[in-house]
Amino acid sequence: MSDRMKRILVDTLYETMGNALIAVGTVNIAASSGFAVAGVSGIALMLNRLFCMQIGAAIVIMNIPLALLCFKYLGSGFMARTVRCIIIQSILIDYAAPMLPALAADRIICALSTGILFGAGYAMIYMRGSSTGGSDFLIMLTKHFRPHLNTGRISFGIDSMTFIAYLLVFRDVEAVMYGILIAFISSTVIDRIVLGMNSAAVALIVSPEGRGKAICDAIDRICSRGATILEGRGGYMEDRKEIVMVTGSSRDIYSIQKYLKTEEPGSFVVILDSREVQGEGFKITRASGDSQS
């Protein structure tokens, strides 16, 4: 089996598992609890409630014109993965999820469960460079015509319009508030899974001139991490400094801190959290929109 075929099979497996979580959250919790949901899925839930239209079919129908409008702005590989993902999602929502019972629990528990399922499901899909279309297509289209707009603001605007429409149609403020909670939990879970896999800590070690190389050697010995020496100058005395920058796991940085306290008392260290690190020594996670085909 070729590497390309293996990657397609792994991608499809991740997309199926991710969409299974989304389908359960959509049908067995959100729909049965009457929650407002952001984006195209939220509109599909509204159509289901108003006209008994199948949720998955509504998602596919709404994605067709969006996909056609965005086709020339997307790579063929990304578009193929997205179309495959949309089809898998619609089948699971309309035929698999209804076979399972609805979650019978307090509404706050249902909202928390929906947010976690959505976040975990979308994260699995984004990690393989795929997308479920919908809001992603709308964001890409808006960015093309208004490139100065921030992606977060576009996403917030799309979600807000969905919630406002739900509020106007059903007059259910509580359902909208639960929908906002679901969106917040979902985005938090996605960030923790997708970005958390590439996250690390960064240490900036300010040391006297001439000590940078010794600190770098110690870092290599302690945790086998490479380091970079930057030139600096004190703001008050204007004396020369050597700033050692190193990136590693929390355990690596703790070991480095322990060494500095005992062996380099003339230096001080600043610890920063990094949301994403890519390159040698760190795993690179594929995210939605990658141009791999």
KANORBEL-V714224 format. One record per residue. N is the residue number from 0. RES is the residue in three letters. OMEGA is omega in degrees with one decimal (NA if undefined). D_LAST is the distance of its C-alpha to the last C-alpha in whole Angstrom. Layout:
N,RES,OMEGA,D_LAST
N,RES,OMEGA,D_LAST
This chain:
0,MET,-177.7,17
1,SER,178.7,14
2,ASP,180.0,12
3,ARG,179.7,9
4,MET,177.4,11
5,LYS,-179.4,13
6,ARG,178.5,10
7,ILE,179.6,10
8,LEU,178.5,13
9,VAL,177.7,14
10,ASP,-178.5,11
11,THR,178.5,14
12,LEU,178.9,17
13,TYR,-180.0,16
14,GLU,179.9,16
15,THR,179.6,19
16,MET,179.0,21
17,GLY,179.8,20
18,ASN,175.3,21
19,ALA,177.2,24
20,LEU,179.2,25
21,ILE,-179.6,25
22,ALA,178.5,26
23,VAL,178.6,29
24,GLY,-178.0,30
25,THR,-172.0,29
26,VAL,-170.7,32
27,ASN,178.5,34
28,ILE,-174.1,35
29,ALA,-178.3,34
30,ALA,-177.9,35
31,SER,179.5,38
32,SER,179.6,39
33,GLY,-179.7,39
34,PHE,167.6,36
35,ALA,179.7,35
36,VAL,-176.5,31
37,ALA,171.0,29
38,GLY,-177.8,26
39,VAL,177.9,26
40,SER,178.2,26
41,GLY,177.2,30
42,ILE,178.3,30
43,ALA,177.2,30
44,LEU,177.5,32
45,MET,178.9,35
46,LEU,177.7,34
47,ASN,-178.4,35
48,ARG,-177.1,38
49,LEU,-171.4,39
50,PHE,-179.0,39
51,CYS,178.0,37
52,MET,179.2,34
53,GLN,-174.8,31
54,ILE,-178.9,29
55,GLY,179.0,26
56,ALA,178.4,27
57,ALA,178.3,28
58,ILE,179.5,24
59,VAL,-177.7,22
60,ILE,-179.7,25
61,MET,-179.2,25
62,ASN,-177.3,21
63,ILE,179.5,21
64,PRO,178.4,23
65,LEU,179.4,21
66,ALA,179.1,17
67,LEU,179.3,19
68,LEU,-175.5,20
69,CYS,-170.7,17
70,PHE,-175.3,15
71,LYS,179.2,15
72,TYR,-175.7,15
73,LEU,173.9,11
74,GLY,-177.7,8
75,SER,-179.7,7
76,GLY,179.9,4
77,PHE,179.3,7
78,MET,179.9,9
79,ALA,178.6,9
80,ARG,-178.9,9
81,THR,178.9,12
82,VAL,178.0,13
83,ARG,-178.3,13
84,CYS,179.5,15
85,ILE,-179.9,17
86,ILE,178.5,19
87,ILE,-178.5,19
88,GLN,-177.9,21
89,SER,179.2,23
90,ILE,-179.8,24
91,LEU,-179.1,25
92,ILE,-174.0,27
93,ASP,-172.6,29
94,TYR,-177.6,29
95,ALA,-176.7,29
96,ALA,179.4,30
97,PRO,178.5,33
98,MET,-179.8,35
99,LEU,-179.9,35
100,PRO,175.5,38
101,ALA,179.0,38
102,LEU,178.5,38
103,ALA,-178.1,42
104,ALA,176.4,43
105,ASP,-174.4,44
106,ARG,179.6,42
107,ILE,175.6,41
108,ILE,178.2,40
109,CYS,179.8,37
110,ALA,178.4,36
111,LEU,-180.0,35
112,SER,179.3,34
113,THR,179.8,31
114,GLY,179.6,30
115,ILE,179.3,29
116,LEU,178.1,28
117,PHE,-177.6,26
118,GLY,179.8,25
119,ALA,-179.6,24
120,GLY,179.4,22
121,TYR,179.1,20
122,ALA,178.7,19
123,MET,179.9,18
124,ILE,-179.2,15
125,TYR,-179.2,15
126,MET,179.8,14
127,ARG,177.3,11
128,GLY,-179.8,9
129,SER,179.8,11
130,SER,176.6,14
131,THR,179.1,17
132,GLY,177.1,17
133,GLY,-178.6,21
134,SER,178.2,22
135,ASP,177.5,18
136,PHE,-179.6,18
137,LEU,178.5,22
138,ILE,179.9,21
139,MET,-178.9,18
140,LEU,179.0,21
141,THR,179.6,24
142,LYS,180.0,22
143,HIS,-177.2,22
144,PHE,178.5,25
145,ARG,-174.1,27
146,PRO,-178.8,25
147,HIS,-177.5,28
148,LEU,178.1,28
149,ASN,-178.6,27
150,THR,179.1,24
151,GLY,179.5,26
152,ARG,177.9,29
153,ILE,179.3,27
154,SER,178.5,26
155,PHE,179.4,29
156,GLY,179.4,31
157,ILE,179.6,28
158,ASP,-178.7,30
159,SER,179.6,33
160,MET,177.6,33
161,THR,-178.9,32
162,PHE,178.6,35
163,ILE,178.6,38
164,ALA,178.8,37
165,TYR,-179.2,37
166,LEU,-179.5,41
167,LEU,-176.5,42
168,VAL,-171.8,41
169,PHE,178.5,43
170,ARG,-176.7,45
171,ASP,-177.9,43
172,VAL,-177.9,43
173,GLU,179.6,43
174,ALA,178.5,40
175,VAL,178.4,38
176,MET,175.5,39
177,TYR,177.7,38
178,GLY,177.2,34
179,ILE,177.2,34
180,LEU,178.4,35
181,ILE,-179.8,32
182,ALA,-180.0,30
183,PHE,-179.8,31
184,ILE,-179.3,31
185,SER,-179.4,27
186,SER,178.3,26
187,THR,179.2,28
188,VAL,178.0,27
189,ILE,179.6,23
190,ASP,-177.7,24
191,ARG,-178.0,26
192,ILE,-174.5,23
193,VAL,-178.7,20
194,LEU,-178.5,22
195,GLY,179.7,25
196,MET,179.2,22
197,ASN,-175.8,22
198,SER,179.5,25
199,ALA,176.3,28
200,ALA,179.1,32
201,VAL,177.4,33
202,ALA,172.6,36
203,LEU,-174.9,38
204,ILE,179.4,41
205,VAL,-174.3,44
206,SER,176.4,46
207,PRO,180.0,49
208,GLU,178.8,49
209,GLY,-178.2,48
210,ARG,-176.4,47
211,GLY,-177.8,43
212,LYS,179.1,43
213,ALA,178.7,45
214,ILE,177.8,43
215,CYS,178.9,40
216,ASP,179.0,41
217,ALA,178.7,42
218,ILE,178.4,39
219,ASP,-179.3,37
220,ARG,-175.2,40
221,ILE,-172.9,40
222,CYS,176.8,36
223,SER,177.2,34
224,ARG,173.8,33
225,GLY,-179.4,32
226,ALA,-179.4,34
227,THR,178.5,35
228,ILE,177.5,38
229,LEU,177.3,39
230,GLU,-180.0,42
231,GLY,179.3,44
232,ARG,-179.5,47
233,GLY,-177.2,50
234,GLY,-177.0,50
235,TYR,-178.7,54
236,MET,-177.5,55
237,GLU,176.5,53
238,ASP,-177.2,52
239,ARG,178.9,49
240,LYS,170.9,47
241,GLU,-177.1,44
242,ILE,179.6,41
243,VAL,178.1,39
244,MET,179.9,35
245,VAL,178.6,34
246,THR,179.4,31
247,GLY,178.2,31
248,SER,178.4,31
249,SER,178.8,34
250,ARG,178.1,36
251,ASP,-176.4,35
252,ILE,177.8,37
253,TYR,179.3,40
254,SER,178.4,41
255,ILE,177.4,41
256,GLN,-179.7,43
257,LYS,177.9,45
258,TYR,-176.7,46
259,LEU,-177.9,46
260,LYS,-176.3,49
261,THR,-172.3,51
262,GLU,-177.8,50
263,GLU,-177.5,49
264,PRO,-179.5,52
265,GLY,-179.0,51
266,SER,170.5,48
267,PHE,-171.1,46
268,VAL,174.5,43
269,VAL,-178.6,40
270,ILE,179.8,38
271,LEU,173.0,35
272,ASP,177.1,32
273,SER,-178.5,29
274,ARG,-178.8,26
275,GLU,176.3,23
276,VAL,178.8,23
277,GLN,178.4,20
278,GLY,-176.3,21
279,GLU,179.4,23
280,GLY,-179.3,25
281,PHE,-179.8,23
282,LYS,177.2,20
283,ILE,179.5,17
284,THR,176.4,15
285,ARG,179.0,12
286,ALA,-178.6,13
287,SER,177.3,12
288,GLY,177.3,11
289,ASP,-173.4,9
290,SER,178.2,6
291,GLN,179.6,4
292,SER,NA,0
